[in-house]
Amino acid sequence: MREIVFDTETTGLDPLQGDRMVEIGCIELINRFPSGKTFHCYFNPERDMPEPAFKVHGLSIEFLKDKPLFSHKVEELIEFLGDAPLIAHNAMFDLSFLNAELERAKKAALARERLVDTLMLARRKHPGGSNRLDDLCARYKIDNSKRVKHGALLDAELLAEIYVELIGARQANLGLAASDLAAGEARVTSIVVRTRPEPLAPRLAEEERDAHRAFVATLGEAAVWRKYRSGA
């Protein structure tokens, strides 16, 4: 099963008011484990960076002005996303910016049915508690010490760990590993120990002696062999 965990950074809160996406980070999960494949890119938003947004992620226009336009990377992004479910925290926010950029690039929008919103999962699992990314990291003992400011790829990496905890996949995988170990032990204890067969040589020697006795018996009482045995 393939899934994509993603996060975005923007110039503000509303793409309909001209705010733009300036960063996206995507993590590929295969059967709920990171595969090691990622997609990460900064974009030139072709506009200014409001101070409130800069304080959140620290991405200045000076840093972004030589980065590619979204339209220059859109094909790579679409290929990476494929048709996998898309996992994000407060997912409709990220999807609205992503679809606004896709529309500008004259590409098809992503269906909201593909979304898995970890914020909604967290609210159902931990009602009444704080479900910010940092608080969920603390709850599940996930190291977020590198997270000084928001960053799309780092946040996606943290969210991938949180997602696995929220759906109980980590415990399920640990249980599977334990059952596999138990099955392995059962297979070891069920080994049948067989008695080592008697060597063939003694049996063959006895058969040879019997055959010799039978042959001697056919020689009659006057056989030289009998005289030799009697010492005559």
Secondary structure in CASP SS format (residue, H / E / C, confidence):
PFRMAT SS
TARGET T0000
AUTHOR 0000-0000-0000
METHOD secondary structure of the structure
MODEL  1
M C 1.00
R E 1.00
E E 1.00
I E 1.00
V E 1.00
F E 1.00
D E 1.00
T E 1.00
E E 1.00
T E 1.00
T C 1.00
G C 1.00
L C 1.00
D C 1.00
P H 1.00
L H 1.00
Q H 1.00
G C 1.00
D C 1.00
R C 1.00
M E 1.00
V E 1.00
E E 1.00
I E 1.00
G E 1.00
C E 1.00
I E 1.00
E E 1.00
L E 1.00
I E 1.00
N C 1.00
R C 1.00
F E 1.00
P E 1.00
S E 1.00
G E 1.00
K E 1.00
T E 1.00
F E 1.00
H E 1.00
C E 1.00
Y E 1.00
F C 1.00
N C 1.00
P C 1.00
E C 1.00
R C 1.00
D C 1.00
M C 1.00
P C 1.00
E H 1.00
P H 1.00
A H 1.00
F H 1.00
K H 1.00
V H 1.00
H H 1.00
G C 1.00
L C 1.00
S C 1.00
I H 1.00
E H 1.00
F H 1.00
L H 1.00
K C 1.00
D C 1.00
K C 1.00
P C 1.00
L C 1.00
F H 1.00
S H 1.00
H H 1.00
K H 1.00
V H 1.00
E H 1.00
E H 1.00
L H 1.00
I H 1.00
E H 1.00
F H 1.00
L H 1.00
G C 1.00
D C 1.00
A C 1.00
P C 1.00
L E 1.00
I E 1.00
A E 1.00
H C 1.00
N C 1.00
A H 1.00
M H 1.00
F H 1.00
D H 1.00
L H 1.00
S H 1.00
F H 1.00
L H 1.00
N H 1.00
A H 1.00
E H 1.00
L H 1.00
E H 1.00
R H 1.00
A C 1.00
K C 1.00
K C 1.00
A C 1.00
A C 1.00
L C 1.00
A C 1.00
R H 1.00
E H 1.00
R H 1.00
L E 1.00
V E 1.00
D E 1.00
T H 1.00
L H 1.00
M H 1.00
L H 1.00
A H 1.00
R H 1.00
R H 1.00
K H 1.00
H C 1.00
P C 1.00
G C 1.00
G C 1.00
S C 1.00
N C 1.00
R C 1.00
L H 1.00
D H 1.00
D H 1.00
L H 1.00
C H 1.00
A H 1.00
R H 1.00
Y C 1.00
K C 1.00
I C 1.00
D C 1.00
N C 1.00
S C 1.00
K C 1.00
R C 1.00
V C 1.00
K C 1.00
H C 1.00
G C 1.00
A H 1.00
L H 1.00
L H 1.00
D H 1.00
A H 1.00
E H 1.00
L H 1.00
L H 1.00
A H 1.00
E H 1.00
I H 1.00
Y H 1.00
V H 1.00
E H 1.00
L H 1.00
I C 1.00
G C 1.00
A H 1.00
R H 1.00
Q H 1.00
A H 1.00
N H 1.00
L H 1.00
G H 1.00
L H 1.00
A H 1.00
A H 1.00
S H 1.00
D H 1.00
L H 1.00
A H 1.00
A H 1.00
G H 1.00
E H 1.00
A H 1.00
R H 1.00
V H 1.00
T H 1.00
S C 1.00
I C 1.00
V C 1.00
V C 1.00
R C 1.00
T C 1.00
R C 1.00
P C 1.00
E C 1.00
P C 1.00
L H 1.00
A H 1.00
P H 1.00
R H 1.00
L H 1.00
A H 1.00
E H 1.00
E H 1.00
E H 1.00
R H 1.00
D H 1.00
A H 1.00
H H 1.00
R H 1.00
A H 1.00
F H 1.00
V H 1.00
A H 1.00
T C 1.00
L C 1.00
G C 1.00
E C 1.00
A C 1.00
A C 1.00
V H 1.00
W H 1.00
R H 1.00
K H 1.00
Y H 1.00
R H 1.00
S H 1.00
G C 1.00
A C 1.00
END
